[in-house]
Amino acid sequence: MNHLTIDINPLQTFLEKHQEAFWLFEELLVDENKKFNLTRITSPQQVRTRHFLDSLAGLGFLDSLSKQLQKPLRILDIGSGAGFPGLVLALVRPEWSVVSLEATEKKVRFQEKVCKALNLNNVQVIHGRAEDLAHQTSFRETFDAVTVRALAQMSVLSELAIAFLQKKGIAIFWKGSDLTKEVQQAETPVKQMGGIIDQIASYTLHPETEASIDFSLVVCRKIHSTPKKYPRVFGIIKKHPLGNTV
Ligand code: SAH
């Protein structure tokens, strides 16, 4: 397993390059949040750092994969909430296609509004659950990359995410900084799903209005096909995460 550090600063240039679109996204988010509780992070500075920049942290891995596969990527963002990281990645890489999967309807409606306002023609927002969609042939093992931020422990995430990947594809999990135990516990589940834990990257965000925060990305790579029985239904995944099953 490879450990590296990501420098977030150069990613600021994307916020400048797409300034108007990000302003609009921010405005829609702050506005909608007054009606529905979409996200805890609502001040404009926080939205820029904690949502937009943070979503871009995985871009380097995705760019490398696109280069390696020599094609634009087909990406799935699972549990995308108000659109993170999926819509942000779609905005800065219009040649890629992004499927943004979210289980809560009001969040799906919000994302549709954002896509329309920002003219994001490369995004398909789907109202559904990962453990169901992963068994449909039009989704299973069809993606180059899967992204997931803030949904569950890695042992749960690996069961939800890896079935969607084609061989050589990568899953990127956005995580906090204290990961050793979680990664250890996920090694068997990732393997059972046909993957390996390939890289861990640390990075630091510097929000203007609060102290710096350390985060990590965990990158898993798909090596073998996923056994047909996975993912199981969500109640079972949560109760008996892979690796702990009897
Ligand atoms: N990724 C976003 C939202 C994180 S909150 C962000 O980082 O800001 C987790 C989201 O995942 C919630 O919106 C929840 O509705 C959704 N979710 C939880 N389980 C899911 C599943 N099995 N399939 C699809 N979406 C799911």
Residues whose N, C-alpha, C, O or C-beta is under 5 A from the ligand:
A	BS01	SAH	I78 G79 S80 G81 A82 F84 P85 L101 E102 A103 T104 G128 R129 A130 E131 R149 A150 L151
